[in-house]
Amino acid sequence: MAELTGKQRRYLRALGHHLEPVLRIGHEGLSEAVVAQANAELEAHELIKVKVGESSPVARHDAAAGLADATSASVAQVLGRTFLLYRRRARDPQLALPA
């Protein structure tokens, strides 16, 4: 996936501010189940918030980068123990990013 511009990141951060985490990374880290769930949520919503639990063996930045790579998504923000992932839906995209 192409790297997001600063303007696009700001736009996605604004949209993601009020989202609740739809996925939690726990003591098993980035398991296949977490990647599968992230793919399903990205297909449904395009922009998701993920929370990294304190018991996670993966650091928050590593978790964000790893999950983004595994799902072909882009990291829009890492803030505290949460991060935003964005992946444009191939069919019927809902979010229009600024140029």
N, C-alpha and C positions, 0 to 999 in steps of 0.2 A: 504494500500500500504506500502511496506517496506521502511524504512528510507533510504535516499540517503547517500552515503559515500561522504567524502570531495572531492575525485577525480571526482566522478560523478557530484557533484555540480559545480565544476570548469568547467567541460566539458559543462554542460548545460548553465552556465553563458556565456561562450564564444560563444555558438551557439545563445543565446538569445540577445546578445549585440546589434545586428543590427535589431532586430525585432521591428516592430511598435506595439503599443497596439491594440489588436483586440477586447477588451472589456473594458468598463468603468463602474465603480461603482459610482453612483450618489447619489442624495438626498434620494432615496428610500432604499439605503443600499443593503443588500444581498437578493433581492427578488427572487421569483421562476423563473421569466423571466431571471434574471442574471445567475442563476444556470443552467437553460436549455440552454442558449446561451453558457456558459462555457463548458458544456458537449459536445455540437455540435462542438465547436472549438477544444477541446481536441481530439475528435474523428477524426477530419480532419487533425490536425497538430501535435499532441502529446505534443508540447511545445508552450505555449502561454504567451504573456505579457499582464498584466492587469493593468489599471491605476485607482487609487482611487481618485475621484474628491474631491475638497476642501469642497463641500457641503455634502459629505457623513457623515452620523451619526456614521459610523463604522471606528475605527482607522485602519491604514494600516496593522499592524501586525495581528489584529483581523480579518480583511477582508481576508487576505491571508490564515490564518488558517481555517476560516469558510468556504471559498470557496473550499479549498483543501479537507476538511472533506466532504462537500456536493457532491463533484465530484469524490471522491476516488483518488485524485491526490496528488502529493508531491510538496511542496514549494521548489524551487531551489534557490530563492534569493528574498529578499525584499530590494529595493534600492530607497530611496526617497518615492515618491507616487506610484511607480510601483513595481510589483512583477512578478516573473516567476512561472508558474505552469507546471508540467510535469506529464503525464500519458501515460504509454505504451499502444499502441493500441493492442487489443486482436488479430485482424486479420491483417496481413501484416504490422508489425511495421517498421517504417522508420529509427528510431534512435537506434543505438547500443551503449549502455552505457559501459564505461570501467569497468572492474571487480573490 
